[in-house]
Amino acid sequence: MDSPENELDKKLLALVWGENMSDTIFQRWSQGFEWSPDEKCALVQHAGGPCAVIAPMQGFLLKNILFKIDGNENLPSLTNQDAQRTDFFVDALCEVLTQFETERWVICKQSLHGKATKNQGDCLGLSPKQELLRNEESSSRTEILEDVENLSLCLFHRSIRLTHCTSKEMLKSNIKENISEFYSSFGVVKLLYSIILSKGINNVLNEMDNPEMSLVDPIHGHGSQNLINLMICGQAVSNVFDGDRDVAGLKLRGITNQVKIGFLTLLEQLRYLKVGNLLKRPVFPIWLVGSETHLSLVYSLDTTLVAEDTALQKAHKVFDKFDPEDNGFIPCDLLKDMMEELELVCDPEYVKIMIGNLDPEELGVVIRTKFFQEFYNNEVAVLQAKPLNFNLLHYNGLTQSSSDGKVRFRRGTARQIDWQEGCTKSHDSQIESCLHTRWPGLWISWDDGKAPSLN
C-alpha cells in the first residue's frame, strides 16, 4: 500500500509532467532563475519550455521595480544591483504565491546531502536508467544527489524537503533566507511545485477543464494555458475568456478576477481563440505575449494604456457578453436586455424602432458595427481623432532568439495608423500581429530596425 508521501508524489508528478514524459523535458526545465549579464533585471531562459514560469516572473519583477520606484524604464535606481534586485525578486515570488486563498504556504527546497531512501517518494514510469539509479546503494545515491546537473526527475523528488509557512510574513522571511534555492539548479521547478502545493493539488485539478491533462506537455515540454493562468492570476483555468461559460451543459472556466499583468496571444490573430478583457486590460501595462510555442513579454510605462474604460470600451465588453461566440452580431430579441445593461433608453416602443433601424432586412440579428455606429458614433470619432502613441519594450529570455545572442530589453515606439496609411507599410511582424488584437492598426518602430522574435 502506498504511503501518503508516495501518493502525493504520484499526484504531483501526474499533474505537472503527465504520463510518458520525454526524457529531455525535465532537463530543459532544470534551471534556476538566472540574471542576464547584459540586462541587469532580465531573467535568462536556457531551453524551450520553462517560459511559462520564467516570463510571468519577469512580469511581476518588472511591475515591482518600475511602478514602485520612479517609473524609469532604464532602472537607474538599483544602485546596489545584486541586493536590490534580489529584494524585488523576493517580493515577486511572494506575490505569485499569494494570489490564491490558502491557510498555509509550502516552500519546496532541496536536500542534496544525506542519503535518499527507497521510500522517499518512489516515482512512476521510470526509464531503465532511472530504475538503475533508484536501485543503487545509498552511498552512491548521495554522490549522485550532489551532482545536481545530472539529477533525474526521480532523484530530484527524493531530494525535496518541504517547509510550511502559516503567514505571509513567515513566507517572505523564509523565501528571503532561502533565496539561493531559487537561484540554484531546479529553481524554476521548485517554484512551480511550491505554487501547486500551496494552492493544493486537488484545487488545481478542480479548476481545469480537463484534469487528465498535465501542466507541462509531456512531449514538447511547453507550459499549458492552465499553467500560464495559474502563474498570472492564481487560477489554473483552461481558458482566456472572461468568466465561466456553459457550452452544451459543460461548464468551461475562464478568468474571473482582475489580473496585475495581462496576456495576449498570436493565436487570437489566427482566430483560434479570443482573449477576454480581463487579460487584455490588466492593472499594470505589462503583457505576456504568446506565440504557438513560446512566451515573451511587452511592457510600457504609459499607464493610460490600462486606464479606466471609456463608455465605448465598456459597451464593447457588454456586447461581448451578449455575443460570447464572437459572431459579430446578437439576436434582435436580446437588444432590449443589452440596451438596459448599457443604461440606454430601452422602453419597448423605442427598442422596436431601433430594431427596425438596425435590422431593415429583418434577418433577426443586430450587427455589431451597425449598433456602434448608431449609439456610439461620437465616441468612435473622438478615438480616431486621437491616435495612440506610446513607447514599449519587449523581453525574450532565450538567448538564441536574440539577433546578438544577448538577453536584453528591446525598445520600440508604437503608434496607431489608419487603414490607408497601413496599406503603404511594407511589413507586418508577428509581434505586431499579436498586439493588433489589443490595438488594431498598431505600427512599431524598433530600436535597431528589426522586429524582435516571439519564438
C-alpha positions in Angstrom: 0.0 0.0 0.0 1.3 3.4 -0.9 2.3 5.8 1.9 0.7 9.3 1.9 4.1 10.7 0.8 4.2 8.4 -2.2 0.6 9.2 -3.1 1.4 12.9 -3.0 4.5 12.3 -5.1 2.5 10.4 -7.7 -0.3 13.1 -7.9 2.2 15.9 -8.2 4.1 14.1 -11.0 1.0 13.3 -12.9 -0.3 16.9 -12.6 2.9 18.6 -13.7 4.6 16.1 -16.1 1.8 13.7 -17.2 2.4 10.2 -18.4 5.3 9.1 -20.6 7.2 12.3 -20.4 10.1 12.7 -22.8 13.5 12.1 -21.0 14.7 15.5 -22.2 11.8 17.6 -20.9 12.9 17.6 -17.3 16.4 18.5 -18.3 15.1 21.5 -20.2 13.1 22.7 -17.2 16.1 22.0 -14.8 17.4 25.5 -14.4 17.4 28.2 -11.7 16.4 31.8 -12.1 19.4 33.5 -13.6 20.2 37.1 -14.3 21.3 38.2 -17.8 24.8 39.6 -17.8 23.7 42.1 -20.4 20.5 43.5 -18.8 20.6 43.8 -15.0 16.9 42.9 -14.3 16.3 40.4 -17.1 15.9 36.7 -16.5 17.6 34.1 -18.8 15.9 31.0 -20.2 18.3 28.3 -21.4 15.9 26.0 -23.3 12.3 25.9 -24.6 9.6 25.1 -22.0 10.0 26.9 -18.7 9.0 30.3 -20.2 5.5 29.5 -18.7 7.1 30.2 -15.3 10.1 32.5 -16.2 8.2 35.0 -18.3 5.4 35.6 -15.7 8.1 36.0 -13.0 9.8 38.6 -15.3 6.5 40.4 -15.5 5.9 40.6 -11.7 9.5 41.6 -11.2 9.3 44.5 -13.6 5.9 45.5 -12.1 7.5 45.8 -8.7 10.6 47.7 -10.0 9.0 50.1 -12.5 5.9 51.0 -10.5 7.4 51.1 -7.0 10.5 53.1 -7.6 10.4 56.0 -10.1 9.0 54.7 -13.3 12.2 54.9 -15.3 12.5 52.2 -18.0 16.3 52.2 -17.6 16.0 51.0 -14.0 18.6 53.5 -12.7 17.5 53.3 -9.0 19.1 49.9 -8.5 22.4 51.3 -7.1 23.2 48.2 -5.2 22.3 45.9 -8.1 22.5 42.5 -6.6 20.9 43.2 -3.2 18.1 45.4 -4.6 17.0 43.3 -7.5 17.0 40.2 -5.1 14.7 42.1 -2.8 12.4 42.8 -5.7 12.6 39.2 -6.8 11.6 38.1 -3.3 8.6 40.4 -3.5 7.7 38.9 -6.9 8.0 35.3 -5.6 5.7 36.2 -2.6 3.2 37.9 -4.9 2.9 34.9 -7.2 2.5 32.6 -4.2 -0.2 34.7 -2.5 -2.6 35.2 -5.5 -4.9 32.5 -4.2 -6.6 31.9 -0.8 -4.9 29.4 1.5 -4.2 28.8 5.1 -0.6 27.9 4.7 2.1 28.1 2.0 4.6 25.4 1.1 8.2 26.2 0.1 9.9 23.4 -1.9 13.6 23.1 -1.1 16.3 20.5 -1.8 18.5 18.5 0.5 21.4 17.4 -1.7 23.4 15.9 1.1 22.4 12.9 3.1 21.1 9.6 1.9 17.9 9.2 -0.1 16.0 6.2 1.0 13.8 3.9 -1.2 10.5 5.0 0.3 11.1 8.8 -0.1 8.7 9.3 -3.0 9.1 6.4 -5.4 8.5 7.6 -9.0 6.1 6.3 -11.6 7.1 5.3 -15.1 10.9 5.1 -14.6 13.1 4.7 -17.5 15.7 1.9 -17.3 18.4 4.4 -16.4 16.2 5.9 -13.6 15.4 2.4 -12.4 19.1 1.6 -12.2 19.8 4.8 -10.3 17.0 4.0 -7.8 18.5 0.6 -7.0 22.0 1.8 -6.3 23.4 1.8 -2.8 22.6 4.7 -0.6 26.2 6.0 -0.7 26.1 6.0 -4.5 22.7 7.9 -4.4 24.3 10.5 -2.1 27.0 11.1 -4.6 24.5 11.4 -7.5 22.4 13.8 -5.5 25.4 16.1 -5.1 25.9 16.0 -8.9 22.9 18.3 -9.4 23.4 18.8 -13.1 22.7 15.2 -13.8 19.9 14.7 -11.3 17.0 12.7 -12.7 13.3 13.6 -12.0 13.0 10.6 -9.7 16.1 11.5 -7.6 15.1 15.2 -7.7 11.8 14.2 -6.0 13.7 12.2 -3.3 15.8 15.3 -2.6 12.8 17.6 -2.0 12.1 18.9 1.5 9.0 21.0 2.2 8.7 23.9 4.6 5.3 25.1 5.7 4.5 28.8 6.4 1.4 29.9 8.2 1.5 33.7 7.4 2.6 36.0 4.6 5.3 37.4 6.9 6.7 33.9 7.6 6.5 33.1 3.9 8.5 36.2 2.9 11.1 35.7 5.6 11.5 32.0 4.6 11.9 32.9 0.9 14.5 35.6 1.7 16.5 33.3 3.8 16.5 30.6 1.2 16.6 32.6 -2.0 19.6 30.6 -3.1 17.1 27.7 -3.6 15.5 29.5 -6.5 18.8 30.8 -8.0 20.3 27.3 -7.9 19.6 24.4 -10.3 15.9 23.4 -10.4 14.9 26.7 -9.0 12.1 27.1 -11.7 10.7 23.7 -10.8 10.9 24.4 -7.1 8.8 27.5 -7.5 6.3 25.6 -9.7 6.0 22.9 -7.0 5.7 25.5 -4.3 2.8 27.2 -6.0 1.0 23.9 -6.7 1.5 22.5 -3.2 0.5 25.8 -1.6 -2.7 26.0 -3.6 -3.4 22.3 -3.3 -3.2 19.7 -6.0 -6.9 18.9 -5.8 -7.7 22.6 -6.0 -5.6 22.9 -9.2 -7.3 19.9 -10.7 -10.8 21.2 -9.9 -10.1 24.4 -11.8 -9.0 22.6 -15.0 -11.5 21.8 -17.8 -9.6 18.5 -18.4 -7.8 17.3 -15.2 -6.3 14.5 -17.2 -4.0 17.0 -19.0 -0.7 17.9 -17.4 0.5 21.4 -16.8 3.6 20.7 -18.9 3.2 19.0 -22.3 4.9 15.6 -21.9 6.1 15.5 -25.5 7.1 19.1 -26.3 7.7 20.5 -22.8 5.6 23.7 -23.2 3.5 25.0 -20.4 -0.2 24.8 -20.8 -2.7 27.6 -20.6 -3.7 26.3 -17.2 -0.1 26.8 -16.0 0.1 30.3 -17.6 -3.2 31.3 -15.9 -2.1 29.8 -12.6 1.1 32.0 -12.7 -0.5 35.3 -13.6 -3.8 35.2 -11.7 -3.7 32.2 -9.3 -6.4 30.3 -11.2 -5.5 27.1 -13.1 -8.3 27.5 -15.5 -8.0 26.3 -19.1 -9.5 29.4 -21.0 -8.7 33.0 -21.6 -12.2 34.5 -21.9 -13.9 36.4 -19.1 -16.0 34.5 -16.6 -17.4 31.0 -16.9 -19.4 29.7 -19.9 -21.9 26.9 -20.3 -21.5 25.1 -23.6 -24.0 22.3 -24.2 -24.2 21.6 -20.5 -20.5 21.7 -20.0 -19.1 24.4 -17.7 -15.9 26.0 -19.1 -13.9 28.1 -16.7 -12.4 31.4 -17.7 -10.8 34.4 -15.9 -12.9 35.8 -13.1 -10.6 38.3 -11.3 -8.7 41.3 -12.4 -5.0 40.5 -13.2 -2.0 42.6 -12.5 -0.1 41.5 -15.7 -2.0 40.7 -18.8 -1.9 38.2 -21.6 -2.1 38.5 -25.4 -1.5 35.7 -28.0 -0.9 35.3 -31.6 -3.5 32.5 -31.6 -6.2 35.2 -31.4 -4.9 36.8 -34.5 -5.1 33.4 -36.1 -8.7 33.1 -34.8 -8.1 30.0 -32.7 -9.5 31.8 -29.6 -10.4 35.2 -28.2 -8.7 36.7 -25.1 -11.1 38.4 -22.7 -10.9 42.0 -21.5 -9.7 41.0 -18.0 -6.4 39.7 -19.5 -6.2 42.4 -22.2 -6.7 45.2 -19.6 -4.5 44.3 -16.6 -3.8 46.7 -13.7 -0.3 47.4 -15.0 0.8 47.9 -18.6 2.6 44.6 -18.8 1.5 41.7 -21.0 2.7 38.2 -21.6 2.9 37.6 -25.4 2.3 34.1 -26.6 3.3 32.6 -29.9 2.4 29.0 -30.8 5.4 27.7 -28.8 6.9 30.4 -26.6 6.1 33.2 -24.1 7.8 36.6 -24.2 6.7 39.9 -22.7 5.9 43.5 -23.6 5.6 46.4 -21.2 5.3 50.2 -21.1 5.4 53.0 -18.6 2.3 54.6 -20.2 -0.4 53.9 -17.6 -3.1 55.3 -19.9 -2.9 52.0 -21.7 -4.7 50.4 -18.8 -6.8 53.4 -17.8 -10.4 53.0 -16.8 -12.6 52.0 -19.8 -14.3 54.7 -21.8 -18.1 54.4 -22.5 -17.2 52.9 -25.9 -14.9 50.3 -24.4 -17.5 49.4 -21.7 -20.1 49.0 -24.5 -17.8 46.6 -26.4 -17.5 44.5 -23.2 -21.2 44.3 -22.8 -21.7 43.4 -26.5 -19.1 40.6 -26.0 -21.1 39.3 -23.1 -24.2 39.0 -25.3 -22.1 37.6 -28.2 -19.9 35.0 -26.4 -19.2 33.2 -29.6 -17.7 36.4 -31.2 -20.1 36.1 -34.2 -20.2 39.9 -34.6 -24.0 40.0 -34.1 -26.7 39.3 -31.5 -30.3 38.1 -31.9 -32.8 41.0 -32.1 -34.6 39.7 -29.0 -31.5 40.4 -26.9 -31.3 44.0 -27.9 -33.6 45.3 -25.1 -31.6 43.5 -22.4 -28.3 44.7 -23.8 -29.5 48.3 -24.0 -30.8 48.1 -20.5 -27.4 46.9 -19.2 -25.8 49.8 -21.1 -28.3 52.2 -19.4 -29.6 53.3 -22.8 -33.2 54.2 -23.3 -35.0 50.9 -23.6 -38.7 51.3 -23.5 -40.5 48.8 -25.8 -41.5 51.2 -28.5 -38.0 52.8 -28.7 -36.4 49.3 -28.9 -38.9 48.3 -31.7 -37.8 51.4 -33.6 -34.1 50.6 -33.1 -34.6 47.0 -34.3 -36.2 48.4 -37.5 -33.2 50.7 -38.0 -30.6 48.1 -37.2 -32.2 45.2 -39.0 -34.0 46.6 -42.0 -33.7 43.3 -43.9 -35.5 41.6 -41.0 -32.8 39.0 -40.6 -33.4 38.7 -36.9 -29.9 39.9 -35.9 -28.2 43.2 -34.9 -24.7 43.6 -36.4 -22.0 44.9 -34.0 -20.8 47.6 -36.4 -24.3 49.0 -37.1 -25.0 49.0 -33.3 -21.9 51.1 -32.5 -22.5 53.4 -35.5 -26.0 54.1 -34.2 -25.2 54.6 -30.5 -21.5 55.4 -30.1 -20.5 57.2 -33.3 -19.3 60.3 -31.5 -17.0 58.3 -29.2 -15.6 56.4 -32.2 -14.8 59.8 -33.9 -13.0 61.0 -30.8 -10.8 57.9 -30.6 -10.0 58.2 -34.3 -9.0 61.9 -33.8 -6.6 60.9 -31.1 -4.2 58.2 -32.5 -2.4 56.2 -29.9 1.3 56.8 -29.4 3.5 55.1 -26.7 6.9 53.6 -26.0 7.1 49.9 -25.2 9.8 47.3 -24.5 10.0 43.7 -25.4 11.6 40.9 -23.4 12.5 37.4 -24.7 14.5 35.3 -22.2 16.0 32.9 -24.8 19.5 33.9 -25.9 19.0 32.1 -29.2 16.0 34.3 -30.0 18.1 37.5 -29.9 20.0 38.7 -33.0 23.1 39.2 -31.0 22.7 36.3 -28.5 22.1 38.7 -25.6 19.0 38.8 -23.4 18.2 42.5 -23.3 15.0 44.6 -23.4 14.2 45.7 -26.9 12.8 49.2 -27.2 10.2 50.4 -29.7 7.9 53.3 -30.5 4.3 52.4 -31.2 1.6 54.4 -32.9 -1.8 53.5 -34.3 -2.3 54.2 -38.0 -5.4 54.3 -40.1 -6.0 51.7 -42.8 -5.0 54.0 -45.7 -1.6 54.6 -44.2 -1.3 50.9 -43.3 -1.6 50.0 -47.0 1.7 51.8 -47.6 3.6 49.8 -44.9 5.8 47.0 -46.1 5.9 44.5 -43.3 3.8 43.1 -40.5 5.7 41.2 -37.9 4.4 38.5 -35.6 4.6 40.8 -32.6 2.6 43.5 -34.4 0.1 40.9 -35.5 -0.3 39.8 -31.8 -0.5 43.4 -30.5 -3.2 44.2 -33.1 -5.6 42.0 -31.0 -5.3 44.7 -28.4 -4.5 47.8 -30.5 -5.7 47.5 -34.1 -3.6 49.3 -36.6 -0.5 49.4 -34.3 2.8 50.1 -36.1 6.1 49.8 -34.2 9.5 51.3 -34.9 12.2 49.2 -33.2 15.5 50.5 -31.9 17.6 48.6 -34.4 15.0 48.4 -37.2 14.3 44.7 -36.7 11.2 43.3 -35.0 12.0 41.1 -32.1 11.2 37.4 -32.2 8.2 35.9 -30.4 9.8 32.5 -30.5 
